[in-house]
Amino acid sequence: IFTSEAKKHNVSVYFNDKLFDFNNPQENLFGTITSALNQYQKDLQSAQTKRTLRDNIKEGKVWSVVAYGYKSDNGYLAIDEKESKVVREIFNLSLSGKGYNSIADYLNQNKISTRKNTFWRSGTIQSIIKNPLYKGVRIYSGESYDAPKIIEPHQWQKVNENLENNKNNSGKKVEH
């Protein structure tokens, strides 16, 4: 598409500091083959990366940032005992009727720190409560994989079903 548009608009194109001649059939063929090989290399690398990530998940390995409540234990996903207590407390507070903001306020007032020692925010609480990882289900590309669970699946389900009821007890939303 690029070369046909460049040719149509009489644009000069250079490959490796050499002017590409659109009227030379040999250069056109070489350009098409080079483009196809580059696309193949990109697709191959993408497929290999996805396969490696999927294999790592199947084996229980971690990648990137590990969710709060978990840690990397020699490259494998494991429960962080200290943080997992906070995760359980978040779920218990939600089940007792507290909303996201109220839970964040509670944690901040009780000086329970986040991993990066920042303030708890309602969005962080929401992402923890809604994340199926905490019930032992890791999702990648629409597929589920087993993971260490911090919350029993029935409790995770109960808390998530109860979220609508907690909206009236969400706490103060705006502070000036």
Disulfide bonds with the S-S distance in Angstrom:
none
